[in-house]
Amino acid sequence: LSSRGRRSAPLHGAAFAPPPRRSRTAAAALRAAAPEMATVSFSHVHLYCDALKELQEYKALEGKLNAFVACAGPALAREGGVDVESGQASWLSLSDKHGHPATGQRDPASWSPSGQDVVEQMLVGLGWRITGACEGAETRSFVVTSRDEEGVKFVVTAHKTRSVQELASDAELAEAATNRARLAEATPEHFDAARLARFSAQRRGREGIAVLGFATA
């Protein structure tokens, strides 16, 4: 209504008209012409650590673990809980044939959760296996995965001769590693020593997660 109580004429009446309906055929054509949205999924976690053993050591450990599951099955599947003493005896009995790969000869009673080999812990504690490896000029890397093809994947990289702390504490060493890595064209960029040296400097010599990887399709 106007200020005098009379109904005023609508302004721009055409603007209040409902929009014309788009035909289903036209809408379908527009959807078909529009580019499909890329799908993004989690791929892997990339860790940088102090040291890694050679692939043969870890594979020998995998063989010993497989033998352990075969011989200690009853102890592991016992109703009411795991028979730790029987399992420990089964593990120690495998030393004559399989030796002490990766872990070395240790007293189980003296085990400590700190300062452990991260790949070894994934193999023993989680039952995962190494499914990929890259032996670079100065670094060594492994892919560790579960049985699930769509499951989590861990990529672990370490310098062959220097710990993360040593790389971080020596600027000249880090720079030399960078220069050498640039010459090592056969090493993928995400595995080269330059990346490890830069990470160690930023993290002040601490191991940790360097990358969260995603895949697109």
C-alpha positions in Angstrom: 0.0 0.0 0.0 1.0 3.6 -0.6 1.3 6.2 2.1 -2.3 7.3 1.3 -3.7 3.8 1.8 -4.1 3.1 -1.9 -2.6 0.1 -3.5 0.4 1.1 -5.6 1.2 -0.5 -8.8 3.9 -3.2 -8.6 7.4 -2.1 -9.7 9.0 -4.0 -12.5 6.2 -6.5 -12.6 8.1 -8.6 -15.1 10.8 -9.3 -12.5 8.3 -11.2 -10.4 7.2 -13.6 -13.1 8.4 -17.2 -12.5 11.4 -18.2 -14.6 10.6 -20.3 -17.7 10.9 -24.0 -17.1 13.8 -25.7 -18.7 13.0 -28.8 -20.6 14.3 -32.1 -19.3 16.0 -32.7 -22.5 17.9 -29.4 -22.2 18.9 -30.1 -18.6 20.2 -33.5 -19.5 22.2 -32.1 -22.3 23.8 -29.5 -20.0 24.7 -32.2 -17.5 26.3 -34.4 -20.2 28.3 -31.4 -21.5 29.6 -30.4 -18.0 33.0 -32.0 -17.1 32.8 -34.7 -14.5 34.2 -33.8 -11.0 37.5 -35.5 -10.2 37.4 -38.0 -7.3 40.0 -37.7 -4.6 40.9 -40.5 -2.3 43.5 -41.1 0.4 46.6 -42.9 -0.9 49.5 -43.2 1.6 51.5 -41.7 4.4 55.2 -41.0 3.8 57.5 -41.2 6.8 61.1 -40.1 7.1 63.1 -42.1 9.7 66.7 -42.4 11.0 67.6 -45.7 9.4 66.4 -48.7 7.4 67.9 -52.1 6.9 68.3 -53.8 3.6 65.3 -55.4 1.9 66.8 -58.9 2.3 66.7 -58.5 6.1 63.1 -57.5 6.3 62.1 -60.3 3.8 63.9 -62.8 6.0 61.9 -61.5 9.0 58.7 -61.9 7.0 59.6 -65.5 6.3 60.2 -66.1 10.0 56.9 -64.5 11.0 55.1 -66.6 8.5 56.7 -69.8 10.0 55.8 -68.6 13.4 52.1 -68.2 12.6 52.1 -71.8 11.1 53.7 -73.4 14.2 52.2 -71.3 16.9 48.6 -71.3 15.6 47.1 -73.3 18.5 48.8 -71.0 21.1 47.6 -67.9 19.3 44.0 -69.1 18.9 43.5 -70.6 22.3 40.1 -70.1 23.8 40.2 -67.6 26.7 43.3 -65.7 25.4 46.7 -66.0 23.9 49.2 -68.4 25.5 52.1 -66.0 25.7 54.6 -68.5 27.1 53.9 -71.1 24.4 54.0 -68.4 21.7 57.3 -67.1 23.0 58.8 -70.7 23.1 57.6 -71.2 19.5 59.3 -68.0 18.4 62.6 -68.8 20.1 62.5 -72.3 18.5 62.6 -70.8 15.1 66.0 -69.2 15.6 67.9 -72.3 14.7 66.5 -72.3 11.2 65.7 -68.6 10.6 68.3 -66.9 12.8 67.5 -63.4 14.0 66.8 -61.3 10.9 66.2 -57.5 11.4 65.6 -57.8 15.1 69.0 -59.3 16.1 69.3 -61.7 19.0 67.3 -60.2 21.9 65.9 -61.2 25.2 62.1 -60.7 25.0 62.1 -59.6 28.7 64.3 -56.7 27.9 62.2 -55.3 25.0 61.5 -51.6 25.0 58.9 -49.8 22.9 61.1 -46.8 22.2 63.9 -46.6 19.6 62.4 -49.4 17.5 62.7 -49.9 13.7 59.4 -48.6 12.3 59.2 -51.1 9.4 60.1 -54.0 11.7 57.2 -52.9 14.0 54.7 -52.8 11.2 55.8 -56.3 10.1 55.7 -57.8 13.6 53.0 -55.8 15.3 50.5 -55.3 12.5 51.3 -58.3 10.3 51.8 -56.1 7.2 54.3 -56.8 4.5 56.7 -54.9 2.2 55.1 -54.6 -1.2 57.5 -52.1 -2.8 61.0 -50.8 -2.6 63.3 -48.1 -4.0 67.1 -48.2 -3.6 68.3 -44.7 -4.4 71.8 -43.3 -4.6 71.7 -42.1 -1.0 68.3 -43.2 0.4 66.4 -46.4 0.8 62.5 -46.6 0.8 59.9 -49.2 1.3 56.2 -49.5 0.8 54.4 -51.4 3.7 50.8 -52.4 3.3 48.1 -54.7 4.7 46.3 -57.4 2.8 43.5 -55.0 1.9 44.2 -53.5 -1.5 42.2 -50.4 -0.6 43.8 -50.2 2.9 46.3 -47.8 4.3 49.8 -47.7 2.7 53.0 -46.4 4.4 56.0 -45.3 2.5 59.2 -45.1 4.7 62.4 -43.4 3.6 65.8 -43.1 5.3 69.3 -41.9 4.4 71.7 -44.8 4.0 74.5 -43.4 6.2 73.1 -40.5 8.2 70.3 -40.2 10.7 67.7 -37.4 10.6 69.4 -35.7 13.5 72.8 -35.8 11.8 71.4 -34.3 8.6 69.7 -31.5 10.6 72.8 -30.7 12.7 75.2 -30.3 9.8 74.2 -27.6 7.3 77.1 -28.4 5.0 76.1 -32.1 4.9 72.5 -31.2 4.1 73.7 -28.9 1.3 76.0 -31.6 -0.1 73.1 -34.1 0.1 71.0 -31.7 -1.9 73.6 -31.3 -4.6 74.3 -35.0 -4.9 70.6 -35.8 -5.1 70.2 -33.4 -8.0 72.8 -35.4 -9.9 71.1 -38.7 -9.1 68.5 -38.5 -11.9 67.5 -42.2 -11.4 66.1 -41.4 -7.9 62.5 -40.2 -7.9 62.3 -36.7 -6.4 60.2 -37.7 -3.4 62.9 -40.2 -2.4 66.0 -38.1 -2.9 68.3 -37.0 -0.2 67.5 -33.3 -0.8 63.9 -33.8 0.5 65.2 -35.7 3.5 67.7 -33.0 4.3 65.2 -30.3 4.1 62.7 -32.2 6.3 65.3 -32.8 8.9 66.3 -29.1 9.1 62.6 -28.1 9.4 61.9 -30.7 12.1 65.1 -30.0 14.0 66.3 -33.6 13.6 63.1 -35.4 14.5 61.7 -38.3 12.6 58.1 -38.0 11.4 55.5 -37.8 8.7 56.6 -35.9 5.7 53.7 -36.3 3.3 50.0 -37.3 3.3 49.4 -38.6 -0.3 46.2 -38.5 -2.2 45.1 -40.0 -5.5 42.9 -38.4 -8.1 40.9 -40.1 -10.8 
